[in-house]
Amino acid sequence: MEITLKGDREFEEIPSLKTKALRINLNENIYGTFAEIGAGQETSRHFFRAGGASGTIAKAMSAYDKAFSDAIYGAEDDGRYVTEPRLRKMLNHEIDLIEKRLSRKDYPNKMFFSFANTVTTIDFAKQFKGHGWIGIKYQIEPNQEYNDIILHIRFKETDGRLQQETLGVIGTNLIYGAFYKYNEPKKLLRYLYDHLDKDQLEIDTVNFSGPLFKNVDNRLMSLQLVKNNMTDAVMFGPDGKNVLPARIFYKKNILAFRGSFRPVTQVNMDMYENAYKMFIAEKKVDPDNTEVVFEITLSNLRAEGEIDEQDFMDRADLLCSLGHSVMISNFQEYYKVVEYFSNYSKARMGLAMGVNNLVDIFDEKYYRHLSGGILEAFGKLFFKDLKVYLYPMIDVETGELINSENLKVYPRMKELYKFFKYNGKVIDIKDFDTKCLTIFSREILNQISNGERGWENMLPEGVADLIKDYRMFGYTRKPLVLPKRKKYTK
């Protein structure tokens, strides 16, 4: 055992890897297979070394040769091997073999499982650090339906051997957590980092499924990944399901909208529709290869220092109902968002924002932690093939329309702003709906929580009904009668 002093596990004894593996091995009812591809048999090694593995491991294998792998699991349509579909094929295939080869008459009390990973570690040139999919398919009662826990990880270490060892640690933690922490999925996620540090690997996607996790919302689990600093950003699609950002953004043109979306209003939709038209009209932008994402920063989710999970779900549900993908991030500064996108795509990118947001970008106080200050940040922000689509605002005191031509930045930043403005990096959205300029989400939120009327018409079609039906944002006017939630599709 070792004692940790980190976070909410202060003074808690963390079982050693050997203790975890041995506890699994000594449980006479846990029995299954290991299939590991790409980084050695690092997880099964922990169980073999702990002792008593014959009571746990029915088979351990690695099908490294592609022809062998395809013969066992079938070829993928895209020809790739380190993918979620590949992992799921591995898990399903191995469970099918267990069920076929081991008679329930001979093993009446066994809880079968299949652990699998498909991984690529760092290359010799050390340009690609590596990533992989890890998962377990398992029972906690004989003859029960199977449950799945699927993870995507990214290695941060720059040595192949260290990455292999890290993979073995997280694999052991996953198996142990699946059997002994399944009733506390939030804790299960945190315990995946037992004997690991955040600078060793990143977990950027997680999905729980099966009867054990029927009440688990994977979007909330994704939120935990960002909240616990396991990853910088997570993403889910219009259907509400978690998706791998790398797969969604890979080589795509990306148009991003940042906001609190509390709630999403007609202003947000007017900005989106007009910015999108301008973005896809660019010569370098293919509409069929363009991804639009609505981003909410973690700081925008905090209320009185804590994250209100129901509030998060409400915002997510509304954006999904409108057919949009949602990203939750730890990025306070815009340049970090662009850097993140640049990991996956070199194509043109766009940011749509209001005047106040652009003025904030030119505030030096946000860049004091950088050795190069604001110039370093702007080098990262505008060095890429990026444009800002600026939505205007009305000065409530003078009634003046403020856009890129007359906005006021901090005096020291005037020349820097002019440089980017007149080099075509900042473009005004001109075909806006003037009625939207007097809509403010904070006022709408106050009207909703105070039980006032008249806010409905300031929201996109159907959004007001959802807010009323599900008592979102403090709405209390009508008796509480909840219809069944819709499943969102594009």
N, C-alpha and C positions, 0 to 999 in steps of 0.2 A: 504494500500500500504506500501511497504518497499523499501528502497533505497539500492542498492548493489554497492560495490566498487570492484567487482571481474571482471578481464579480460575486454572483450569488452562490458560488460554491465555496465561499470562504470557510476555512477550517474543515471542509468535507474531505473525507478520505476517498481518494480515487483508486479503484482497483488497478493493479498492474495488468499489463497485457496477458501475462502468464495466468494470472488469477481469473481474468475474464474467459480465456480460452479453456482453462481447466474446469471452470464451472459449467460451461457448455458441454465439455467432454464427459463430465460426471453425471450429467442429466441423461439417464438411460432412455428417455423418450425422444430426444432430439437426434435426428438422423438424416443425412442428406449428402449432397455433392458440391464440389467446388470446380468451376470452370473458369480459368483465368488466362486471358490472352493479352500479351503485349508487354508485360513487365515482370515475368517470372511468376512462380506460384507463392507469392509473398504472404498472402492471407492464410492459406492452408498450412504454410510452414509454421505459423504460430501455434496452430492446433496440434500439429504433429509433435512439436517440441514440448508442449505443455504436459503431454502424457495422457494416456487413455483415449487417444484419437480413434482407435478402432471402434469405439462405441458411438462415434459421431460421424465419421467420414466413410461413406459407402464408396466414393470415387473422387479422385482429384485428377484434373487433366488440364493440358494446354495444347490447343490446336493452332500452333504458330504458322504453319504453312497454309497459305491462302486456299490451295486446292483441297487440303484436308478440311479446313474450316468450312468451305463451301459444301463439301460432301456431307458434313455433319449437320450444318445448320441451314444450308441453302444459300444461294447467292443473293446479294442485295441488288435491287434495281439500279441504284446509283453506283454500284461497285465499291462502296466504302465499307469499312469494317468497324471504325470507332464511332458508332452511332447508337442512338436509343433503340431503333428498330432491331439492330443486331443484338443488343443486350437482351431485349425482350424475347427474341427468338431463342437465345441461349437458355434463358431461364425456363421458358415454356418447354423447350425440347428436353432439358434435363429432368424437369418434374414429370413429364410424360414417361420418360424412361424409368424413373423410380416407381411410378404407379404400375407400369407394365411388368417390371422385373421383380418387384418385391410384393409378395402376396400379403394382403391385409390380414389373412388368416394367420400367417406366420409373424406378422408385425402389428398386432391389434392395437397397441398403445403408442405406436411411433407417431411423432409429429414430423412429417417430412419437410425438407427445405432444399432449396437450390440457391447457392451463392454464385454470382458471376461478375466478371468485369472484362471490359474490352478497352484497352488503354494504349496510347502511344506516348513514350517518354521523350525527353529532350533529344534533339538531333545532334550529330557530331559538330555541326557548325555553330551550335548553341543559338540559333536564330529562332527556333520554335521550341518553346519550353515543354510542350506536351499537355495532354488532357485525357479524359477518359470517362466512361460510364460505369457505374457500380450499382449493383442491385441484389436484392434477396427476395425470393418468393417462398412463402412459408406458412405453416399452420401453427396454431397454439393448442389445438385439440385434434385428435385423430379423426379423419373423415370430414373435417371442417373444410369449407371453401378456403382457397389460398389468398393470402394478402401479399401485396407488393410494396417495397420501398425502393425507389429509384433515385440515384444521385448523379449529377454531372459535376466533375471536379476539374480544376485547372492547377497544374503544378507551378510553383513559384521558385523552387530550388533549381540550381543550374548544374546539378550533377545527377547523372542517370541512376547511380547506385542509391543515392539519397532519396530520389523519387520512388524507387522500388520499395525502400523501407517505409516511406510515408504511406504508400498504397497499402502495404500490409497492416499498418496501424489502423488506418481508417476502416479497412475491411473488417478487422477484428472488432472494432468499436461498433460498426454497423450490425454485425451479427449478434453481438451481446445486447445492444440496445433493442433490436427487433424482438428478442425473446423476453427481455426483462424490463424494458422501459416503454413498451408499446402503448400503455395506457396514459403516458405523459409525452406526447410527440414533441412538444416544445423542448422539454428536457432532453429527449432523445437526440434532437438536433445539436444541442450544446455539447452533449457527451461525445459526439463524433470527433471532437477536438481533444479528447483526453490524450495526453502524452504527445500532443501536437501543438504547433504554434500557428498563428494566422499567417505568418510570412512563409509557411511551408506549402500551403495549398489553399485554394479558394473553392467553396461549394456555391455554384451559381444557379442550380436548378434542383428542386426536390419535388417528388410526387409520391403521395401515399394513396393506396387504393386497397379495396377488399373490405370484408365485413368488419374487421377490427377498426377500420378508419372511415366508416360510413359517415360519421359526423365531423370529419376533419375537412376543413376548407383549405385546399392547397395554396390559395392566394395568401391566406394568413401565415402559412408555413413559409412562403416566399418572403413575406414581410419580416419574419423572424431572422432569415438569413441576412437581410440588410441591417436590421436592428442590432444583431449580434456581431456585426462587422465580419461576417463570413464571406461576404461579397459586396461589391460596390453597387450593383444594380440587378434587379430581377424583372421579369416581364411576363405578362400573360395576355392571351389573345382575346378577341371579341366573345369567344365561347366561355371565357372565364378560366380556361385551363392554362397552367404554367407552360411556357415555351422557353427554349434556349435562345438567349439573345444572339449568340454567334450564328445560329442557323437562320434567324429572321433577318439580321442585318448584313449577312455575308455578301459582299460585292454589290450592295444595293445603294441607290440614291435614298437619302434619309431626310425626312422633314419632321422636325420635332417642335412640339408645343409644350411649354412649361407653365404650370399654374397650380392653384390649390383646388380648382374645380369643386368648390364647396358652396353651392352646387355648380354644375356646368350650366352656362347661360347662353343666350343668343349671341352675346359678344364673342364667346369662345368659338361658336360655330361659324359666325361671320368671318372671324379671323382665319379659321381653318379653311373655309371654302375659298376665300379669295387668295390666301397664301398658296394654297394647293394649285389653283389655276395658274398663278404666276410661276410657281416652281416647275411644273411639268411643261410649261412653255419654253423653258430654258433649252438651249441647243443640246447640252450634254445630258439631259434628263430623259430617260425612257419611262413613260407612265407605267408600263408593265413590269418595270424593275425598280419600283419606288415603294418604300415603306414609310408609313405615317405613324408616329407614336406620340401619345400624350404622356408627358412625364410629370410625376409628382415627387418632389424631394422629401426626404425623411423629415426635415425641419418643418415642412408644410403639414405634416401629419400629426405633429405634436400639439397637445392641448394641455396647458398648465404643466409642462414638463414631461408628460407621459403621452404615449401614443394611444389614441382611442380607436380600438380595432373595429368597432361597429361603424364609426365615422369613416374609417378607411374603406370598409366594405361598401358603404353607401355610395361613396364617390366612384369606386370601381364599378359597381353595378350600373350606375347611370352612364358612365362612359362606354361600358361594354354594350349596354342596350342601344347605343347609337352606332354600334358597329366598329368601335375603335380598339386598338391595342393600347395597353397601359404599361408604363415602366415606372418602377419605384427605385429611387437612387439615393446615394449618399453625397451627391455632387451639389455643393452649394454654389460653386462658380460655373459659369457657362463653359469656360474653356475646358473644364474637366469632362463635361458632357461630350464635347467635340473630340477630345482625346480618346474617350471611351469608344465612340463610334468609329474612330479611325483605326482601332484595333481590328475591325472587321471589314472595313470598306474604304477604298480610296476614291470612290465616286463622289459626285457633288452632294453637298449637304446644305440644308437650310434650317434656320431657326426663325420661328414666328414669335413675335413678342410685342408688348405694348411700349409706349414711350417711357413710362417710369422704369421698366426693366432695362431698357437700353441706357438710360441715365445712370442707373446703378452700376452697370458694367464699367462705366468710366469713373467709378469712385475708387481711388487708390487704396482706401482702407481695407479692401477685400484681398489685396495682393501683398500685404506686408510680410507674409510668411515666405514669399518667394525671393530668392537672392537677386533676381533681375526685376523684381517688382512688377508693375503693370505692363512694362514692355515685354517681359518674358511671357506673361499671360496672353497678351495680344498676339505675340508671335505664334503661340500655340493655337489661339482661337482663329486667326485669320490667315495663317500660313496655309492652312488646308483650303480646298476648293469649297469655300463656304460663303453664303450670303444670308443677311438678316432681312426678313420681311417685316416692316414696321407698321403696326396698327396705330392710327392716330388717337388723340384724346382731346377732350374739351376742357379748357381751363374754366373751372366752375365759377371763378370770380369775374373773369373778363368775357367769357363766352368765345374766346379765340380758339381756333383749331390748331393744335400743336402736332407737327410731324417732324420729319428729319431736317427740314429746312430751318425751322425756328426753335427747336428744342434747346434747352440750356443745360450744358454740361459744366462741370467744375472748371473754373478759369484756366487752371494749368493744363487741362485736357482738351482745350478747344482745338489746338492745331492737330493733335493726334486724332481727334474725332473727324476733323475735316479731311485728313489724309485718307481714312477709310471710307468716309462718305463719298468723296469725289473720285475714288477708285472703284466705285460700283459695288462696294461690299454691303452698303445699307440702302435698301430700296423701300420706298413708301408703298403701302397698300392703298390704292386710290378708289377702287370700286366698292367702298364699304357702305354699309347701311347706316345712315346718319341717326336713325332711331336707336341704334345700339349704343351710341356714345354716352347716353345717359343711364345706362344699366350698370349697376355695381353689385357684385355678388354679396358683399357684406350687408348692403341694405336689404337684399332679398333674403339673406339668412336671418336677419333680425325680424323681418316681416313673417317669415315662416314660424320662427320660435315664439313670436308674440301672438300668433293666431290671427294675423291680419289677412285681408284679401287683396287681390290685384297683382300678386307676384307671378301668377301662373303664366301670363302671356309673355313674360320676359325670359322664359326658358324654352329650349327646343321642344318640338311636339312630342308628347308622351312622357316627358320627364316629370312634369307636375303630378301626373297620375301616379307614377311610381313613388314619388315622395309621399303622397297622401296614403297610398296603399300600405306602405311599409314603415310609416311613421319616421321618416328620415329627418335628420337635422332638427329634431325637437317638435315636429309637427304633431298637434294634438287635437285638432278641431273635430274630427269625426270619430265615431266609435271604432274601437280597434277590431277590424275584421280583415285578416290577412289572406289574400288569395295566394294560390300557388305561384312561386316565382317562375318567370319565363326563362327558358334556355335561349341564350343569345347566339345568333349566328350572323355572319356577314350578309 
